[in-house]
């Protein structure tokens, strides 16, 4: 049986349902929110309200993407899952250097130590203190994806250590890997680095790649075997390159494409008085897909079948 690790426990992958493949549901007060208060998504009540709208529109699961010590709060995510009925996967891992203060442990620890932290989140339970130290208090809620990131084409020394750690954690646990691809570029370098460290591309999801809507580049990433996650559908001002990419790539690579919103700002949520709200992909964009001939079967594979495969644990 293929299975997915949610904050409330492991579930059969076949039961995941309609899933957004990259979101940010809770971002507590932290270093990132100091620089940008619009990132502050700290209310369980508002999260539940937004998720209930999502559930009413047919949504059933979300992959949260806020990793260690930059606003992650697994207890709030678990409460939101319990109250909304939406399955939530919480990550371990680390984000870009800019989301941490200078001298943060993600800058200092070696790859073996970092891997140990990630593995403990996956196997034993996520730290209630979000690895902000010095005390670690494991919760019963475990991580179901490893989130890592690069800030450009090629990996910095810090990023190499984190990617090595993620690869080790994957090899030891079978946990899938989700990457941040800055402005859509650098995905091939990520895949190649992870492959050299024992991670098959089929266990890697490359996020934000539609922000570089270059067809040949996307075909190269897909031919390598990775999943691509697109999340700019609601951001475009002139046309919709995300929709164009789906239409062009679907016939050949329909088993590797997924969608999310990466709506990590208050101004995007109905519950915080913003728009378009987290139902956008299931309403406005679904209609736009249908108008291009991307029918119910395409929708089912992008939102149900592909996430269930991409975020399943592999045998170790």
N, C-alpha and C positions, 0 to 999 in steps of 0.2 A: 504493500500500500504506500502510495506517495502521501507525504504529510507536510503540513505547514505549521510553524510554531507561532501562535498568537500570544498576546499578553495574558489571555485567560486559559491557555493550554493548547496542546497540539490538536489539530483538526485534519480530517481526511481532505486532501487537496481537492477532491471532487466536490466537496461541500463548500468551497470558498465562496462561490458566487461572483457576482459582478464586482470587480475590484479596480480601484484606482492604484496605479503602480508606483506613484511617488507623491507623497503628501507631507505636510507638516501640521499636525493637529494640536499639539501642545508645544509652546516655546515659553518656558518660564523666564523670569527676570535673570539675566545672565550677561556675559560680555557682549554678545551680538546685539542684545536689545538696548544696551547702553548707547551704542552708536546709532541704532535705528529703532526707535520705539514702535514703529509700525510692525516690527517682527514680534512684538509681545502678544502671544496667544496663550494666556495663562488661565483662562476661565474654563473650568470643567462644564459649568452650566451652559455657556455659549457654545462650547464644542459639542455638547449633547444636542442642543437645538439645531446646529448646522448638520450634524450627522443624522438626526431624525428626518430632516428634509431630504437628505441624500438617500436614506432608507426608503422613504415614501416614493421616491423617483425610481426605485429598483436597485439601488446600490446595496451591497452587502459586506464589503471589505475594503480596507485601506492599508497601504504600506506606509508607515510613518518613516521619516527620513532624517530626524534630528538625532545625531549620535552623541557619544559621551561628552559630558561636561560643557555643553553650550546651549542649555535650556531644556534638555531631556528631563521628563518627569514620568517615570513608568507607572507610579501609583495613580496619577491623574489620567493617564491613557487607559489604565485598567478600569477606572471608574467610568470613563466615557464609554468604553466598550460595553460594560455591564448595563449602563442606563439607556444606551441607544440601540443595542442589538446589532451593532456593526462590528465585525471582526477587525481587530487592529494588530498589525505586526510592528514591533518596536525594534529599532536597530541597536547594535553596538558599533564600535569603530570610532573614527575621528574625522572631523571636517577640515576645511582649508585653514591654513595658519592664521588668516586674518580674523577668524572667529574665536581666537584665544588670545589672552594676554601674552606678552613676551615672556619667555622662560617657562611656559606651560609644560606639564609633564609630557605632552605629545611631541614637544620639541626635544626632550631630553632622554627619554627611555629608549633602550635598544629594541630591536624587533622582537626578540624573544620575550622580553617583559611585556611589551604591548600585546603580543599574541596571548599571553597568559591572562591579561585583563579581559580581552575579547572572549576567550574561551570560557572564562568563569561566568560572564554575562549570559552566554548561550547555554551552558550546562547547569549552572548552580542558581542563577537568579541575578537580576540587574540590581546594582547598588542603589538603595533608596536615596543616597546622597550624591548620586550621579558622578562618582569618582572625583568629587570636589575635595575630598580628604579632610582630615587624615583618617577618619573612621570609615570603614566599609561595612554596610549593613545590607546583606542580601535579602531581597524580597522574593516571593514565590513566582514572580513574573519574569519570564526568560526572553532573551533576545531571539529574533527569528530571521535577522538579516545583518550582514556586515556592511556598514557604510564607510566608504573612503572617497577621497577627492584629489584632483590635481588642479592647479591654477593656470596651466597652460599646456602647450605641446612639449612633451618631455616631463620627467619627474625630478623634482628637487631631492636633495639628500633626505630631508624629512619625509617627503612623500614615498621615497623608496623604502624607508624603514616601515612606514605604515602599510604599504602594499605588501611587503614581505610578511608582516604580522597578519594581515588579512588572509593571505594565502595559507599561512600555517594554521590559522584558526579554521579556515575552510577544510583543509586536509584532515584536521583532527576531529571535526564535528559534522562535516557535510553541509554546513550553513551556507546559503547562497550569498553572493556579493552584489552590492548595488554601488555604483560609482557616480560621483558628480563629475561631469565633463564640462569644464568652464567654457561658456559661450559655445558649446557644442564641439569644440575642437580638442584634439588630443586623445580621442577614443582608441585609435589603433595602437598608440604607444601604451595605453593602459592594458589592453588585451594582450599584447605581446609580452609585457612585463609579467603579468599574472600567469600566462602560459609557461614562461620560463621557470616559474616557481610552483608549477604543478597544478594549476587551476584550468580546467577545461572551459573554453568560451561559453559553453552551454549553461554554465553556472554563474554567468556574469551579465548584469543588466547595466547598460550605459545610459545615464540620464541626460536629459536636456539636449540631445543631439539635434533636434529639429531647429535649435537656435542657429545652427549652421546648415541651412537648407540646400545642401550641395548633393545632388543625386548620386554622382559617382562615388563620393566619399561615403555616403550611406550604404551603397552597394558593397563597398570594400569591407565595411564593418560587419554587415550582415553575412557576407560570404565567409568571413572569419568564424562565424558561428555564434556571436553574441546576440543578446536581445537588445533592442533599442526602445527606449522610453521617451515619448514625445509629450511635452507639457506646455507648449506655447500657443495652443489652439486659440485661447481667449485673449492673447496679448497682441496679435498682429493688428496693425492699423490699415494696411493696404493689402487686400487679398488675404489669403490664408495658406502660406507655404506648408503648414502642418498637414492640412487637408490634401494639398498637392502631392506631398511625399507619400501619404497613405495610398492615394489613388495610383501613383506610379509604381510603388514598390509592392503593393498587396499581392498581385498575381504570382510573383516569384518568391516573396519572403513573408507570406502571411502568417507563418507560425512563429515569427520573431518580433512582432511589433506590438507595443502596448502604449496606453495613454494614462496620463495623470494630469494634475494641474499645478503642482508645486506652489500652491497658493499660500505662501508663508507670510502673508501680510494681512493686517486687519482690514485694509481697504478692499480686499477681495471677498470677504465673508458677509453674508446677510446678517449673521448674528452680531457682528460688530458695526452694522450699519453700512456695509459696503456692497460691492457687486463685482462679478456676476453671481457669486455664490457657488458652493461646491456641487450644485446640481447641473452646472453648465454642460458638462460633457454628456450627461444622460438626457438632456432636453434639447437645447439649442444646437449643440454640435452633432448630436445623433441625427437630427433632421437634416443638417448640412451634409452629413455623410450619405444619408439616403438619397438626397438630391443628386449626388455624384454616382449613384449606383452601388454604393457600399452598403449592402443590405443587412438584414438581421443576422445572417450567418457570419458576415464580416464582423459585426458588432460583438457577437458571441465569442468569436475567437480572440479578438483584441482585449475584451474586458473579462472574459471568463476562462477560456481554455489556456491562453498564453500565460497569464499571471499564475494560474494554478501550477503550471509546469515550471515557470521561471523561479518561483519562490518556494518550491519544494526542497526539502533536504535531500542530499544525495547519500548513497551508501558510503560508509567510511571503512 
